[in-house]
Amino acid sequence: MKTFSVIVAEDHNIVRAGIVNIINSSGEFFVVGEAANGLDLIEKFKSFKPDIIISDINMKKMNGLTAIHKILEIDPNAKVLFLSVHSDTRTINLAKTNGAWGYLHKSCFQGELIRALKCIVNGDKYFSEAEEKDAFELNQSNEPTNNFSFLDEEYIFEDEREENILRLIADCKSSKEIAAILNTSQKTIERIRSLLMERFNLRSHTELVRFAVLFVVKYPKK
């Protein structure tokens, strides 16, 4: 199994230690460097050139947004997942405009953190907090939205294959990868993906991934 290198930037030692432990326990990601502030992050990035960066936003000496902006000047292909206590639209938009590949609130589940990392290294962006904020704002304006409330109810799949596909989507597998794993055609996988989106009123590929992740977190495989 291929593993991916990570730098963790967080100014609270005990929080950083917890994140590092989660990453190193995943079996797919490993921490090559730790930083306590933005300046340190830039230097660690130059030394290790990781596959992905996990960064807080508010840090001493230099904040995460400024640090990532400077890192992208060094390497435009650098990928960062912001992990923050903030969930307001302004901060999320700042993260996006500063080149973030993903954004999670620090209250997220461990499993969601790892799945977000998987999405990012596979080339997909992951902004769960942004989606939740968008959903809230749509609801405030009385426009239709999907808050996945049915996840609170027990759900039985019509076809066991549907659940298997949903769980693989949560791991950010492409239709081609899922087809190979399940020994079926890519066309079949794409058809079932479309059926799942229609059934749950999902509006985009990103929303399908988000739903799949929340489903797996709530209903871990026995």
Secondary structure, DSSP 8 states (H G I E B T S, - for coil): ---EEEEEE-SSHHHHHHHHHHHHTSSSEEEEEEESSHHHHHHHHHHH--SEEEE-SS-SSS-HHHHHHHHHHH-TT--EEEEES---HHHHHHHHHTT-SEEEETTS-HHHHHHHHHHHHTT--EEHHHHHHHHHHHHHTT------GGGGS----SSHHHHHHHHHHHTT--HHHHHHHTTS-HHHHHHHHHHHHHHTT--SHHHHHHHHHHHHHHS---
